[in-house]
Amino acid sequence: MPGEFTVHGVFVPTLLGLMLLAYVINSGLRVVLLRLGAYRCVWHPALFNVALYGLVLGGLFHLLRWMYS
């Protein structure tokens, strides 16, 4: 897995790109779960959203590691 990539000559860490992608995916999942009414079964929605973000970021990280191995 590459440590960084360049954007117009500026080195950007790979983790930053993964974090931004995870945020976009998490925002979409939040909208879907809200429309499905899944937040009625959740005790603490903010804590659930943080945990969901961590799961999405971890999944993206492992997917990228699997692609580069």
VENHU-V249346 format. One record per helix or strand. SS is the DSSP state (alpha for helix, beta for strand). FROM is the first residue (numbers start at 1). LEN is the number of residues. Records with the same first field share a line. If there is no record, write none. Layout:
SS=FROM-LEN + FROM-LEN
//
This chain:
beta=4-4 + 10-4
alpha=14-23 + 38-4 + 45-24
//
